[in-house]
Amino acid sequence: MIHTRTTSALVLLLSCATSANAAVLLHDYQFNGNLEDSLGGPALVADGGTLGTGSYAFDNNHGLTLSDGLMDGGSYSIAMNFNRSTYGTYGTQKYVDFKNFSTNYGLVTSYGTVFFYPSSGLSYGASNGRIELNTDTEMVFTRDGNTKEFSLYVDGKKAGSFIDNQSYAVFSSEHKVMHFFEDDPWGGDYHPGPGTVNSLRIWDGALSATEVANINAVPLPGAFWLLGSALAGMGLLGKRRAA
């Protein structure tokens, strides 16, 4: 028979494990010959690119679109692993559009330097993030729905952040439409050039800097580790009582 105190401790441990990682991975797109979400969510929609084994290759403005990917368009983390072959004709390219092409706002690069237009908080001077050509790059951007902080990371290192009081980085259109590597029809020199995307993952909340730095690690799930520890502790208690 499990002692009541032991049961309470086990419940507490499992509760801590659940709350320790608040952001839950919702969608995982690996482009293994299709645009499906390996977690069973909505599929991406392509705009003229080519699917390969483990990648999606796109030409000028032939990006990807996702609808109904978030319940809360203001609280998320998105990780994109990609490779760019050029900086584009004018050097300025939009990577993410948040307003379903209703504005020119978005996450942009200028000759490889990442910034957020129009916010001055993540601008040329504030951003340390840089996209090198012909190199696989892991870009992660997060928005905390409570603090409104938008943060950008490039290859695990924080490139900059700003408080998004104007909701520039909120996916606010109907169906929370997201556009990747694509710009609005009047984007002009923001039209993205060619490249490939290797993976795209979306969480329902803001990851911490530590979680971003270890985003590709595959640790033993916290809940199972704590459960194992709790069960081991219960076993020791049983042995002591038996003794």
JOBEL-V904698 format. One record per helix or strand of 2 or more residues. SS is the DSSP state (A for helix, B for strand). FROM is the first residue (numbers start at 1). TO is the last residue. If there is no record, write none. Layout:
ss={SS:SS}
from={FROM:FROM}
to={TO:TO}
This chain:
ss={A:B:B:B:B:B:B:B:B:B:B:B:B:A:B:A:B:A:A}
from={4:25:45:50:56:64:76:92:106:113:137:149:157:174:178:188:195:209:222}
to={20:29:46:51:58:66:84:97:110:117:143:154:163:176:180:190:203:213:242}
